[in-house]
Every structure is written in structure tokens, then in C-alpha cells.
């Protein structure tokens, strides 16, 4: 029995239509996210896709952008839709995980410090073991209200700092994949 599941949070086309989108940041993410998806699928780990949906704008169903972001390829075991930052609120995800006997989550997706971090904290509080795979998350530079600019790397480092040892184990794609055994063909 596999007690682990991969969460691919908000890896959706909607983000390409935000003014903060930076393709250079995304290239690294796409490669690592795809390796993680493919490796988990090959090992029989359920790959769960979560989409963020809002009533209007680029995250609304009407936009046609609530779909897997190009160029990722994913054949999810199950798909969930959320309306808040945590993928575990109102989506049915927690019930699915419990009924499947999942005890460990591998967290990946967009954005590092928002929905990925929020879901990680929530999952930990619910008793799940969480591996936070920072190199399979994506974020963008942000300006602090005081005017200071935090780079995407600054945000990744800060997210690791506040999650490590409290809410999650910080892992790389290579570390996670190194523990998985591919299913026999």
C-alpha cells in the first residue's frame, strides 16, 4: 500500500496572465515539476492536481485558463478545486487522502509562499507528514510595503526557513525521487 501522494498545487495556465509572470523563473520550475510528476507516477504514487478557482478573472472557469499550465504534462489520479489558499479547505482533498490511507504528502506547485506554504502548514496541523519540494515550486519577486524588493530566491529561502522542522521536511526533487521505487513495467 502506498501511503504517499504528490500534490501539484495551482500549476495552471491562469498564472501566465498575471503581470508578475516571469518566464525565466518558470523554466527551472517546469523542468523540476515535470521530473517530480513523472517520477511519482512511475513509482505508483498518486498524483493529485489542485486548481485554484475564483468567481471572476483569470482564475475563473469562464476564463478557460483553469487548466494545466503549458508545458507541463500530467495525468492526475484525482483532481480537486479550491477557492482559498489551502488545498485542504472545501475541496474534498482531505477526505480523499484519508480514505486512500495517505499519511505523507509531497508538496509542489505555484506559488511557493502562498498556496504551497499554506497547504503545507495546514497538512502538518492535520497530522500529515509533509515533504516540501522547493525546487518544484514557483514564485516571483515581491515588493515589501516598505519598498524593499524580495527576489524569488529570497522568498524560497524564507519559505524553507519557516517550514523546516516545524511543518515539513525540505526536500529536493532528487531526494524524493531517490526514495521512490519505480513500478515494474
N, C-alpha and C positions, 0 to 999 in steps of 0.2 A: 504494500500500500504506500502510495506517495503522499507524504504529509506536507508537501511544499507546493506553493503556487507562485507564479510570476504575475505581478500586476504591471500592466502597461497603462499608465495614467495619462489621459488627455493628449495622447500623441495624435493630434487631429489637425486637419487642414486649416481650421479656424485661425491658428496662430500665425500662419503666413500672411494674414490680413491685418495684423497689428502693427502699429507704427514703430515698435521696438524690435521687430524681427530683424535678425542679422544672420544671413546665410552662412557666413564664415563660422559662427558659433555652432550652427546646426550640422555642418558636415561631420564634425567629430562625433557628435551625438548620434547621428543616423547610423554610422558605421558600428558604434558600440551597442546601440539599442538593437540593431538587426542581429549582431552576433549573439546577444543575450537571448533574444526571441528564438533564434534558430537552435541554439544550444539547449535551451529548456525544452523546446518541442521535441528535439531528438532524444532527450532523456525521459520523455513521457511526463514532464512537469506541466500541469495545466497552465495555459497562457490566458490570462484574463484581461480583456480590454475594457477600459473605462473611458467613457466620453463625458465631457462637461457640456451641459445643455442649459441655455438661458432662454428667456421669452422673446428676446429680440437681438438684433445684431449678428455678428459673425459666429456666435456660439449658438444661434437658434437653428432649429431644424429647417426653418424656411430658407436659411442662407445656403443650404446644400453643402456646407463646409464641415458638418459634424460627421466626418468620415476619416479613415486612416490617412495620416499625413504622408504625402509623397516624399521620398521614395520607399518608405517602409512597406514591407510585405508581412502580413500577419494573418494567420488562420486561427482565430481565438477559440478556445474551448468554450468560453461563455463571454457575453458582452453585457456591460452594465452602464447605466446612465445616471449621472449625478447632477445635482443642482447647487451644491455647496462645495467647499474646498475638500472635505474628507470624502473619500470614495466609500466610506463605511456608513454614511448617513443617507437613509432613504433610497438606497439603490438596490437593496436585496443582496449585496455582496456578502455581508457578514453571515446571513443565513446560508448562502451557497457554500461559503468556506466551512462553516460548522458542519453542515450536512455531508460535505466531502471529506471531513476529518483532517482538514488543513490546520496545521499548527505553526507553520513557518511561512512568512511572506518575503518575497524578493521584490523590492520596490524600485520602479524605474518610470521614466516618462518626463512630462513637461508640466510645470516648472519646478525646478529644484527646491526653491524655498517656499513655494506656495502649496499646491495640491499634493505634491510628493511628500514634502515635510509634514504637512497636516495629517495626511493619511498614515504616515509612519508613527506619529505621536499617538494618534487615535488607536491604531492597531496594537501598539505596545500596551496602552492602557486597558485594552480588551483582553490582554493575555497572550497575544501572538508574539512569537519570536520574529524579529524583523532584520533582514539584511538590506541595507540601504546602498544601492549601487550608483554612486555619484557619477561615475563616468558614463552611465546610461541614463542620465538626466540632463535636461537642457534648461538654461535660464539666460537672461540678458542683463546688461548693465542697468543699474537703477540709481536715481539721484535721491539723496537723503534730503529731508526738508531743510536742513542747514545749508544745502548747496553742494556738499561733498558727493563725488561720484564713486560708486562701488562697481567694480568690474564684475563680469560674470564669474571670473575666478575667485574674487573676493567673496562673492555670495556662496559659491560652492564650499569654500573653506569654512565660512561661518556656519553653514548648514551642517557640515560634518562635525564641527566643534560642539554645537548644541545637541546633536543627536547621539554622538558616540558615547557608549557606555551607559546612557540613560534610557534611550528609546530604541536604539538599533546598534547593530554591528556594521561598521562602514566596510564595504567590500568593493573590489574591482570586478569587472566582467570576468577577467582571467581567473580570479579566485573562486567565483561562483561556478564557472564552467568546469574548473579543475576538480570540483567535488561531485559533479554530476556524471553518471554513467549512462552513455547512450543506449537506447533500447536496441536489442538485436534486430537486424533487418530481416 
